Amino acid sequence: MLHSLKPEHFVIPQHLRTPWECPECQRNFLFGQGVMSLAHYRVTDTGEIKQGLVCFCSTTCLLVWEHPEMLGLIQ
C-alpha cells in the first residue's frame, strides 16, 4: 500500500493550498494538510473497482475507507 503524510511528494506546490473534502468523513481541509494514498474505490455508474491517488483528512479516514483485505501488510 502506497501512502504518504506529505502530499507535496505527489502534488505541485500551487495545489497544496486547495480546499478539499475528505471522501470518507466529508470534512473540509487544505489538500497540503491531508494524507495521500493509493486507494481503491468503486465507480458508481459501473460498479467497477479501481485504484487511484486519494487525499484524506487523516490516517483514520484512510484506514476506515480502505477494506482491510486491500491494505496488505502494514509494517
N, C-alpha and C positions, 0 to 999 in steps of 0.2 A: 504494500500500500504506500503510495506516494503522498506525503503531506508536509506542510511547512508552516511554521508560525510566522514566517516572513513573506507576505505576498509580493514584496519588491523583488523576490527571486523569479517571479513569473510575469509581472505586470510592469509596463512602462511607467516611469515616475509620475507623469501628469494624471494618471488614472487612480493613483493611490488615495487621493482626496475625494473620490467619487462616492456619494451617498449610496449605500447598498442595503438590501433587505435580506436577512438570513432566510434561506429556503426552508429551514426546519421550524424556527420559532417566530418568524416574521418581524424580528426586532430590527430596527434601523441602526446602522453603524457605518463608519468610513471604511472603504474597501481595504485600505492600508493597515487597518487595525484588526483585520479578520484572520482566519485560518484557512489556507488553501489546501485542497485535497483532490486527488484523482478519485472521484466518487462515482457510484452507479446511480442511475436514475431511470425512470420509466417514461417513455414518450406517451403522452396522454392519448393522442389520436390512434396510435397503432398498438400500444401495449408493449412495444419492444423495449428491452433493457439495453441501455447504452452506458458508456462511461465518458467522463469529461472532467475538466478542472472546475471545481465548485468552490465558492468562498462562503464560509460560515462565520458567524459572530464569535464562536467559541469551540474549543475541542469537545465540550459536552454535546453541542448540537451536531457536530460531525459524527460522534460516536452513536448518537441516537438515530441519525439519518441512515447510516450505513448498516446494512444487515450483517450480523456477526460472521456469517459464512464468507462474506465478501472482504472482511478485514484482513484475513491472512494472519500470520504470526506477528504479533506486536512484541517487540523486544525493548 
